Amino acid sequence: MKWLVLTLLAASVAATGAAARGDALGIARVGHYDAPVYAASTSAEPGALYVVEQAGRIMRRGVSTPFLDIRSIVKSGGEQGLLSMAFDPNYKANHRFYVDYTALNGNTRVVRYTSNGTVANGASAKTLLNIADFASNHNGGQLQFGPDGKLYWGNGDGGGGGDPQGNGQSLARPFAKIMRLDVNKPGARWQLVAYGLRNPWRFSFDTNGDLYIGDVGQSAYEEIDYLPHGFAGVANFGWNHYEGNHIYNAGTPMLSTGMYVRPVVEYPHADGCSVSGGYVYRGKLVPSAVGRYFYGDYCSGTIWSFKIANGRATSLRREVFDIKGLSGFGVDTNGELYLMSVDSGDVFRLKN
């Protein structure tokens, strides 16, 4: 096997201090929704923010009429529901957007819709992926367009403790993976980008094309994975042979396809239980945060950030605010960062 070992910051998150007083950041509440799990934006509508509600609605901030309402066909609760959306890079011209949701029969679906520029056309649905799932958890669900213009999609190992189906180190099924699709090429097939992921609950691309992934751990460690722009081939993030940077099941052989990539950051379950990956801040309202990647934990509500330098995490710190029930992040077209709680329903914006 080829090995690509991106340097792991040796100190755990627990050992890092809070932000220095001069760098301390805060959050401002900007809205309240029904179990928000994600937020998205499109360059076709500068300043607009679309909030994804787990039950099956997408709401445009400041507008009371749903942009999309598919609650009647979404199975919601626990880790299931309408999990994310992505606007086509050419949305201004084609009005296409994509969603990932759990169907009433428990299947995972990736579906393309069109809108009239104001509200979605429910009859325009075209299914791009329909996967029968054997459990109700570890559904991944993130959708993002990459710097190559392709649609990226993440899925967990399918559920159950310890990867009972052996999907992490298998290429036979579309679980425990990040894949991509050329949505502009008729008949295109999904391509493998990465595997060995237990439950990639949120991944994102920086403006320079770097990929960050928050992968939910089993019983001991949560991790942030990273691939630099230009990474060629396929990445293996190690699950379930590894949990974080530690052996979880030595009896599971690592596949030889691609390169093994270690986490750049991990934290133990003394500091939380379920990571929510976020974004690198590229906005203008919080200059001291520019270039920092923000992520947090659903259970503890703790928020951390760091910068990548030469492939390793540096300047790792715990922020002074927290958000209990942290379910996701989002950015608007100005690069401003939003954080949300599925428990309280509140959406916040990062501020000084």
N, C-alpha and C positions, 0 to 999 in steps of 0.2 A: 504493500500500500504506500502511496505517496502521502507525505505528511506536511501540512501547512500549519505551523503552530504560531498563531498570533499571540504575542506576549500577554500573559494573564497578570493583571495587577495583583500582587501577592497579598496585600492587605485586604481583608474583607471589608464590606461596607460598614459593618458594625464598628470597625476601628477608626473610621473617619469622623471628623467633627462636623458640626453644623457650619454653614457659611459664615465667614467673618462678618462682623457687623456692617462694615462698609459695602459688602457684596450682597447683603441679605435681600432676598426677593420676597414678593408677596403675591397674592391673588385677589382678583376682583370678581365678584359674582356678576354674571352678565345675562343669566337666563335660568329658567326652570322648566324641566321637561319630564315626560313619563319614562323613567328608567333609561336615560341616555347612555349609549355605549360607544359612540363614535361621532366624529364631526368631519366634514369634508367641504371643499370649496372648488370653484372653477374660475379660470382666468376670464371666462366669458362674462362673469358677474363680479367685478372687483368689489371686495368688501363684504360680500354675502357669505354666510355660513349656514351649512345644512347639517342638522343634528339628526342622527339615527337613533330611533327609539326601539328598544328590544322587542316590543310587542308587534312591531310591523309598520311603523310610520316613519316617514322622513319629513322633518319640519324645517322650513326656512326661517332663520331667526328674524323675529319681528313680524312674521306673517302667521295668521291664525289658521289658515286653510292648509291642510297637509299637501306637501309636494307629491308624496306617494303614500297610499294607505293600502297595505296588503295584509292587514291583520287577519282577515278571514282565511288566509292560506298559510299562515305562519304558526308554527308550534313554538311557543315562547315559555320560558321559565328555566331556572338553573343556568346552564351554559348554552341553551338553545334560544333561537329567535332570529330576528333580523340583525345581523352582526356587523355589516359594514356596507359602504358604497364607494364607488369611484367614478368620477366624471371622465368621459373620453377627452383626451387632449384636444380634439377637434370639436368639442361640444358646441361651440358657437355656431358651427356650420351644420353638424349632423344631429345635435340634441340627444346624443346617446349617453346613457350612464349604465352602471352595472351594480348589482347587489348580490350579496351572499346571505342566504337565510336557510333556516330549518323548515322543511315542508311538514305538513300535518302527519305524514307517515314516518317522519324521523329522518328522511333523506336530506343530505346537504345539496343545495342547488346554487349555482351561479347563473344569473339571469340578466339579460340585457333588456333595457327599456328605452323608450324615447319619450321626449316631452315636447310640449308646444312652446317651451321657453318659460312657462309659468308653472304648469302642473304636468305630472307624468301622465302618459296614456297607458292605462292598465292593460288595454288590449294589445299593446305592442310587444308583450313579453316574448322573448326568445331564449330558451334554455341552452346554455353553453356547457353545463356540467350538471349531472344528476347522479349522486353517489348514495347507495344504500349504506346506512351506518348501523353498526351492531350495538351501540351504546349511546347514551344521551350527552356525554361529556367529551371534552378534548376535540372541539369542533373547529379550532382555529378561526377561519372566517374572514381574515383580512384580505382586502383588495387594494392594490396600488398600481398605478402605471409607472413603469420604470423609465430610466433615461433613454432606453432603446425604443420607447413608444409602445411596448408590449404590456399586456395586462398580467400582473403577478397575483397569485392566489396562494394562501397558506392553509394547511389542514393539519390537525393534530393526529395522534396515533390511533384515534377512533374511540378511545375510552377504556375504562377499567384500570385497575391499579397495576403498575409495573409492565405495561404493554403486553397483555396476555396473548394478543394475536401475532406478536413478533413483527409489527409493522415498521418499527424504527430502523431496523437493519434489514429491510427487504425492499426491493424495487418492484415487486409484483403488484402492489396495490397503491392507490393514490392517498395513502395516509402517511402522517409524519413528514410531510414534504412542503416545499415551496415550488410551485410550477408557474409557467408563463405561457401566454397565448398571443399570437399575432392576430388581433381582432380585425385587422384590415385585409387579411389574406383568406379568401374563401377556402374552406376545407382544411385550414391549418389545424394541427394537433397540439395538444398541451406538451410542453417540454420541461424536463426535470432541471431544476436549479439547485436544490438542496434537499437533503433528507437527514434522518437522525434527529428529528425534532419531536418533543413530547407533545407540546401544545403551543405553537407560536402565536401567543396572544398579543398581536400587534407587531408589525414590522413597518419600516418606512425607509425612504430614500432621502438622503441629504441632497441639497442642490448640486453638489459635485458628483452625485451618483453613488456615493457610499451607501451600503445597506446595513441597517441596524435591526436586530430581531430580539424581542423579549420572549424567552421560552420558559414556560411554566414547569417547575420541577415536580418531583414525586413526593418525597418525604423529608428531604434535608436541605436542598439547595435550589435557588432560583438563578437564572443566568441571562446575561446580555451577550448576544453573538454579533459579529461584525464581519462584513466582507467589503474590501475596498473596491472602488470603481475600477473596472477593468479586470476583475478577477475572472479568470477563464476556467471553463470546465464546471464540475459539479462539486459542491461542498457536502461533507458528512459531518454533522454536529454531534454525533456520538451516541445518542439515546438508542437503546437502553443499556448499552455496555457502560456508558458514562451517564451520570447525573451531575451536571456542572462539570467540574474538573476532577471528579471522583468516580472511582469504579462503582457502578450500581449492580450490574449483573455480569460477572466475569465469564459466565457460561455462554453469553451471547457473542458470537464472533463478529468482529468489525468487517464490513464489506470492503472490498478492495477498489470499488468504483469511486473515483474522485479523490479528494483530499480531506483528511480529518482536520477540522478547525476547532481549536479550543475557544472557550468563552473569553471575552476581554474583561468581563466583570462577573462576579457571582456574589450572592449573599446567602447566609444560612437562615433557616426557619426560625431562629431566635429573633430575626428582624422582620418577619412577614411570612406569607404562605403562598402568594400567587402574584407573579410579576405582571405588570402592564407596561409594555413597551411604548415609547413615545416618539419624539422628533428632536432633531437638532434645531435649535432656535436660530432663525434668520430674519427676525423682525427688526423694527427700528425703535419701538417704544421702550425696550429694556436693553440698552447698549452693552451692559456688563454680562448679559447672558448670551451674546452672539457667539455661535460656534459650539455651545454646550448642548450635549444630548441629555434630555430629560426623560426619566422613567420613574415608576413607583410601584407600590404594592397594594393590592386590593384589601388585604386583611388589616395591616397596620396603618395604612394610609400614608406611609412615609414616602417622600419624594426625594430622589437623588439626581445628580447631574455630573457629567464629566466631559472632557474633551479628548478627542483622538489625536495623538501625535505619533507619527512613524509606526502606525499600526497598533499602538497600545493606549489604554485608558490612562489619562493623566488628570490631575486637578480634580479628583473625585471628592464629592462632598455631599452631605445631607442638607437639604434645604430646610429653612426654619418653619415652613408651613406643612401641613399634611391634609389629605383628603380621604376620609374613611369611605370605603366602598369604591375606590378608584377603579373605573371601568375602561377608561380610554382617554386618548388625546386627539387633538386635531389642530390643523393650521389653516389660517385664511390666506387669501392671495397676497397679503402684505407680509406673510411669514410670522404673524403673531400666533402665539401658542395658547391653546385652550385645553383645559382639563375638566373631567366630569366624574360624577358619582352616580352609579346606578342605584344606590340606596337612597340618597336624598333627592336625586333628580336635578341637582344644581350643576350648572356649567360655569366655569371660571376662566378668566384670562390672566396670564402671567403679567405681573407689573413690578415696578421698582418698589 
